[in-house]
Amino acid sequence: METVSNFYNLLSDEIGSKYFPTVKYYRDNENYTRARHSIELFNNGCLTYRKLVNSISKECNDTKENISKIIDSRRSRS
């Protein structure tokens, strides 16, 4: 996996806008808070890619394949 500048912010914003569009501040929603925490752990090297996908798919109530596509598209755009 390659290093992407500003990965945490870009992915957090995309997950937030797609799955939590009505939440103004991420701490107002437990699932969004846990999803952002997982992204942060992955960004810091504390979480594997597979665990990141599993965690976000659980918090966003979506399939692992869809979450993986979002993450991969974020990697290729930057």
Secondary structure, DSSP 8 states (H G I E B T S, - for coil): ----TTHHHHHHHHHHHHH-TT-SSGGGSHHHHHHHHHHHHHHTTSS-HHHHHHHHHHHHT--HHHHHHHHHHHHHH-
